[in-house]
Amino acid sequence: MACCEAEPAAPSPWLPEARVGFVGARRGSGASWLVRALSGQPLFPSTDAGAFFRRKDGPPEGPAPHRHFPQLALHDLGALPAPAHPPLSLPSFRCLVLVAGPEDDLGGEGEKEEGSPLRALRRAAPRAALLLVRSGADAQSHTQRRRAGLWGRGPQEEEQEEEWQRRERGHLEEALRREGLDPRDAFLLSALQPHRYDFARFEHRLVLGVLGLDILGRGVDRSPQDLSAASWKRAEELFQACQPGGLLALPATFRSTLEEPASARLEVALVGEAGPLKSSLLRALLGEGEEEEEEEGWPPWKARPLPGSLLPRAFLRDVSGGPPLALHLSRFDLILLVCPQEGEAHQHLMAAVTSAGKEAFLIRSQAEAQEEKEEEGKGSADPSPRAFLLPDELPLLLEALQSGGPGWKRQALRSSLPEALSLLVAEKAGALRREAWERALGAIPPSCPPQEAAAELLAALGGFRRELGLEEAFLEGEAGMGPEEAAQVLQAEARSPFAHPMAPEALLGLVAGPPSLASWAWSFVPFFGWGAQAEGPVPFADAYRVLQRAVTEMAEDAERVLRRALLKE
């Protein structure tokens, strides 16, 4: 997911270029893909599928500017030379990034000095900062899950992946410690999925170390993917539906989907042991012939689409592989519990489903239920779930699924709105950080008067507020709020001072440097110096830090304001 789709900005002629080199531990380690991801270039520039497998010979391509900070010149230096070849010499580089693939060895304590790629880079550029990246995290994670026999994204899979990530980061940190380097400069990422793993932290460390700019501010450890596990696919679909208009199109898209929820995604969980009752239910829901696939083995957590005539855009997953209470209830909108004989485990699961506010249907065998009723004189002890006795009540079950689908989809859309909103806000914030860089370049040229710089910065802040929807006119027109309600929401949820109009003097107090002695003394000269402003210059770095801080704080405010506006009912 790209942060900004605009053309790269031209570097400023009065800011020096900083060279960053990307070196692969071997050919194919992923250095070229990482350069493309940072520069905003397409990862697959050719439509020819065979071009991906053909070996590229010759010198690497020229430097590519960073997609947000053109002063960062990203050089793809290829792979490290073999020990028999002359060593690298890179004295002009400010930072070097060693990209190691999944199978690349970083050397141990007993390795020879010439065999360690980290030591080779330290000799090539003794004064350059050195960052260590392990690429292909997505492929490694997939392989680890398959070796462990885990499928899908259940609780066991997530715990296994977290443990694998901790172990891999520990190996990278240990390699840096052996060379006397900072273990915080080790990162695990994937160029194909830059929104996951350590990509944001790596980019933050790179820009902070080379340019001295904190691009993430207070939100450095926050990622939209770290939010709750509720229907991330539905949130992604809502995010893609808003792409033509971006963040400002979310209210209209959300309202139209609520009015016509047929295209929304619905996740249905099936829990129960294999048997005649479960097979008959699958035949009724999915059609004839499904019992054969069930006998051959249904991979856990594999999604099957339900017929459109029954529930359009609904997907059924069998989550019976693990303990019932380990089920991720937040990922599903409807739970079908198949239990020929009701037991304590099913009662606990039903209690958990009810407390989570989810809809659940209890599917039981009519013969078994009749026997229990004759023995105990009553039905199920828990009246909250809706129970259906098969096969006589199968038409009632299908009718309940058809009639309840729109309501469940609306509820699911409301639950997935925070995730989609976070994705849209993160994308918009990334675009505005680049715009902040360009505005700072235009507002703070050499010898720029402070008042003119303040006017340019205030105009930039006003544009940021419009782009993030932090204006009463937007809340009244798009979110359907009244004037008083919109003002109250902005006053309560927009906590950053940048989210409200500022006086030029207040802004200059944040970015202007101390006045020079000459300007301060000139302000006291009779007649000629009276009225002169004894204000210091506006440093470019301070102006940019204020703008990026404003983007970070206003993005958090926009998320709170829009969530309250769209979920007010």
Disulfide bonds with the S-S distance in Angstrom:
none
